[in-house]
Amino acid sequence: MIAPRGTAAIGALALAACSSAPAQPAGVGEWDVSKTTLADASGRCDPNEFEDGRKGMWCSFQPALKVGEQAAAVDLYFGSTEPTSPVIEIQLQVKACRVEDFHAWMKTAFGNPLEFKGARFLWENRYLLIAADMPGSASRCIVRIFPRSEQAMYDRIKRVP
């Protein structure tokens, strides 16, 4: 039996609607928690000891990232000193931050926050755990982006006001 005219088109539209769920980002800019390794970092990398006692690398002076109309400094943190070490934190800092613009960019990039505590906003998706501090007018805004594997670090940050 031949399907009536238009049935295939309707089926294709329905399939497109089902598969057009909003994308869940795995990072920001060129930095992706599922792909970025220490070998990808540019700028300056120095040994670092993390709050949990691990020794890794902190890489600063990465190319700035445009956050709305503002420039964000990018720091990357890696869980070891091996070139294949995956990124364990992507940190963005905007000095003299215009909070309303910054918050609008965050909502566009990551959706609505799951919760907020004072000036700290929290997001989670399939790939990322995000804590953003947006303290007030002309203050510094900081975003800390973690892969899901860094749940313990994210939980510590969530507790600190």
Contacts in CASP RR format, 6 or more apart in sequence:
PFRMAT RR
TARGET T0000
AUTHOR 0000-0000-0000
METHOD contacts of the structure
MODEL  1
MIAPRGTAAIGALALAACSSAPAQPAGVGEWDVSKTTLADASGRCDPNEF
EDGRKGMWCSFQPALKVGEQAAAVDLYFGSTEPTSPVIEIQLQVKACRVE
DFHAWMKTAFGNPLEFKGARFLWENRYLLIAADMPGSASRCIVRIFPRSE
QAMYDRIKRVP
22 111 0 8 1.000
24 125 0 8 1.000
24 126 0 8 1.000
24 127 0 8 1.000
24 128 0 8 1.000
25 109 0 8 1.000
25 110 0 8 1.000
25 125 0 8 1.000
25 127 0 8 1.000
25 128 0 8 1.000
26 32 0 8 1.000
26 33 0 8 1.000
26 34 0 8 1.000
26 35 0 8 1.000
26 127 0 8 1.000
26 128 0 8 1.000
27 33 0 8 1.000
27 90 0 8 1.000
27 127 0 8 1.000
27 128 0 8 1.000
27 145 0 8 1.000
28 65 0 8 1.000
28 90 0 8 1.000
28 92 0 8 1.000
28 109 0 8 1.000
28 143 0 8 1.000
28 145 0 8 1.000
29 65 0 8 1.000
30 36 0 8 1.000
30 63 0 8 1.000
31 62 0 8 1.000
31 74 0 8 1.000
31 76 0 8 1.000
31 87 0 8 1.000
31 90 0 8 1.000
33 86 0 8 1.000
33 87 0 8 1.000
33 90 0 8 1.000
33 127 0 8 1.000
33 128 0 8 1.000
33 145 0 8 1.000
33 146 0 8 1.000
33 147 0 8 1.000
34 127 0 8 1.000
34 147 0 8 1.000
36 76 0 8 1.000
36 86 0 8 1.000
36 87 0 8 1.000
36 90 0 8 1.000
37 78 0 8 1.000
37 83 0 8 1.000
37 84 0 8 1.000
37 85 0 8 1.000
37 86 0 8 1.000
37 87 0 8 1.000
38 45 0 8 1.000
38 57 0 8 1.000
38 59 0 8 1.000
38 78 0 8 1.000
38 80 0 8 1.000
38 81 0 8 1.000
38 82 0 8 1.000
38 83 0 8 1.000
38 84 0 8 1.000
38 85 0 8 1.000
38 87 0 8 1.000
39 83 0 8 1.000
39 84 0 8 1.000
41 57 0 8 1.000
41 59 0 8 1.000
41 62 0 8 1.000
41 76 0 8 1.000
41 78 0 8 1.000
42 59 0 8 1.000
42 61 0 8 1.000
42 62 0 8 1.000
42 63 0 8 1.000
43 59 0 8 1.000
43 60 0 8 1.000
43 61 0 8 1.000
43 62 0 8 1.000
44 59 0 8 1.000
44 60 0 8 1.000
44 61 0 8 1.000
45 57 0 8 1.000
45 58 0 8 1.000
45 59 0 8 1.000
46 57 0 8 1.000
46 58 0 8 1.000
46 59 0 8 1.000
46 60 0 8 1.000
47 55 0 8 1.000
47 56 0 8 1.000
47 57 0 8 1.000
47 58 0 8 1.000
47 81 0 8 1.000
48 55 0 8 1.000
48 56 0 8 1.000
48 57 0 8 1.000
48 58 0 8 1.000
48 77 0 8 1.000
49 55 0 8 1.000
49 56 0 8 1.000
50 56 0 8 1.000
50 77 0 8 1.000
50 79 0 8 1.000
50 153 0 8 1.000
51 153 0 8 1.000
51 156 0 8 1.000
52 152 0 8 1.000
52 153 0 8 1.000
54 79 0 8 1.000
54 80 0 8 1.000
55 79 0 8 1.000
55 80 0 8 1.000
55 81 0 8 1.000
56 77 0 8 1.000
56 78 0 8 1.000
56 79 0 8 1.000
56 80 0 8 1.000
56 81 0 8 1.000
56 85 0 8 1.000
57 77 0 8 1.000
57 78 0 8 1.000
57 79 0 8 1.000
57 80 0 8 1.000
57 81 0 8 1.000
57 85 0 8 1.000
58 75 0 8 1.000
58 76 0 8 1.000
58 77 0 8 1.000
58 78 0 8 1.000
59 75 0 8 1.000
59 76 0 8 1.000
59 77 0 8 1.000
59 78 0 8 1.000
60 73 0 8 1.000
60 75 0 8 1.000
62 73 0 8 1.000
62 74 0 8 1.000
62 75 0 8 1.000
62 76 0 8 1.000
63 74 0 8 1.000
64 71 0 8 1.000
64 72 0 8 1.000
64 73 0 8 1.000
64 74 0 8 1.000
65 71 0 8 1.000
65 72 0 8 1.000
65 74 0 8 1.000
65 92 0 8 1.000
66 72 0 8 1.000
67 92 0 8 1.000
67 94 0 8 1.000
67 102 0 8 1.000
67 105 0 8 1.000
68 101 0 8 1.000
68 102 0 8 1.000
68 104 0 8 1.000
68 105 0 8 1.000
69 98 0 8 1.000
69 101 0 8 1.000
70 94 0 8 1.000
70 97 0 8 1.000
70 98 0 8 1.000
70 101 0 8 1.000
70 102 0 8 1.000
71 94 0 8 1.000
72 92 0 8 1.000
72 93 0 8 1.000
72 94 0 8 1.000
72 143 0 8 1.000
73 92 0 8 1.000
73 93 0 8 1.000
73 94 0 8 1.000
73 95 0 8 1.000
74 90 0 8 1.000
74 91 0 8 1.000
74 92 0 8 1.000
75 90 0 8 1.000
75 91 0 8 1.000
75 93 0 8 1.000
76 87 0 8 1.000
76 89 0 8 1.000
76 90 0 8 1.000
76 91 0 8 1.000
77 87 0 8 1.000
77 88 0 8 1.000
77 89 0 8 1.000
77 90 0 8 1.000
77 91 0 8 1.000
78 85 0 8 1.000
78 86 0 8 1.000
78 87 0 8 1.000
78 88 0 8 1.000
79 85 0 8 1.000
79 86 0 8 1.000
79 88 0 8 1.000
86 147 0 8 1.000
87 147 0 8 1.000
88 146 0 8 1.000
88 147 0 8 1.000
88 149 0 8 1.000
88 150 0 8 1.000
88 153 0 8 1.000
89 144 0 8 1.000
89 145 0 8 1.000
89 146 0 8 1.000
89 150 0 8 1.000
89 153 0 8 1.000
90 144 0 8 1.000
90 145 0 8 1.000
91 142 0 8 1.000
91 143 0 8 1.000
91 144 0 8 1.000
91 145 0 8 1.000
92 141 0 8 1.000
92 142 0 8 1.000
92 143 0 8 1.000
92 145 0 8 1.000
93 140 0 8 1.000
93 141 0 8 1.000
93 142 0 8 1.000
93 143 0 8 1.000
94 102 0 8 1.000
94 140 0 8 1.000
94 141 0 8 1.000
94 142 0 8 1.000
95 140 0 8 1.000
96 138 0 8 1.000
96 139 0 8 1.000
96 140 0 8 1.000
97 134 0 8 1.000
97 136 0 8 1.000
97 138 0 8 1.000
97 139 0 8 1.000
97 140 0 8 1.000
97 141 0 8 1.000
98 137 0 8 1.000
98 138 0 8 1.000
99 134 0 8 1.000
99 135 0 8 1.000
99 136 0 8 1.000
99 137 0 8 1.000
99 139 0 8 1.000
99 141 0 8 1.000
102 134 0 8 1.000
102 141 0 8 1.000
103 121 0 8 1.000
103 134 0 8 1.000
106 113 0 8 1.000
106 121 0 8 1.000
106 123 0 8 1.000
106 132 0 8 1.000
106 143 0 8 1.000
107 113 0 8 1.000
110 123 0 8 1.000
110 125 0 8 1.000
110 128 0 8 1.000
110 130 0 8 1.000
111 123 0 8 1.000
113 121 0 8 1.000
113 122 0 8 1.000
113 123 0 8 1.000
113 132 0 8 1.000
114 122 0 8 1.000
114 123 0 8 1.000
114 124 0 8 1.000
115 121 0 8 1.000
115 122 0 8 1.000
116 122 0 8 1.000
117 158 0 8 1.000
117 161 0 8 1.000
118 161 0 8 1.000
119 133 0 8 1.000
119 134 0 8 1.000
119 135 0 8 1.000
119 136 0 8 1.000
120 131 0 8 1.000
120 132 0 8 1.000
120 133 0 8 1.000
120 158 0 8 1.000
120 161 0 8 1.000
121 131 0 8 1.000
121 132 0 8 1.000
121 133 0 8 1.000
121 134 0 8 1.000
122 130 0 8 1.000
122 131 0 8 1.000
122 132 0 8 1.000
122 158 0 8 1.000
123 129 0 8 1.000
123 130 0 8 1.000
123 132 0 8 1.000
124 130 0 8 1.000
126 148 0 8 1.000
127 147 0 8 1.000
127 148 0 8 1.000
128 145 0 8 1.000
128 146 0 8 1.000
128 147 0 8 1.000
128 148 0 8 1.000
129 145 0 8 1.000
129 146 0 8 1.000
129 147 0 8 1.000
129 148 0 8 1.000
129 150 0 8 1.000
129 151 0 8 1.000
129 154 0 8 1.000
130 143 0 8 1.000
130 144 0 8 1.000
130 145 0 8 1.000
130 146 0 8 1.000
131 143 0 8 1.000
131 144 0 8 1.000
131 154 0 8 1.000
131 157 0 8 1.000
131 158 0 8 1.000
132 141 0 8 1.000
132 142 0 8 1.000
132 143 0 8 1.000
132 144 0 8 1.000
133 141 0 8 1.000
133 142 0 8 1.000
133 143 0 8 1.000
134 141 0 8 1.000
135 141 0 8 1.000
144 154 0 8 1.000
144 157 0 8 1.000
146 153 0 8 1.000
146 154 0 8 1.000
END
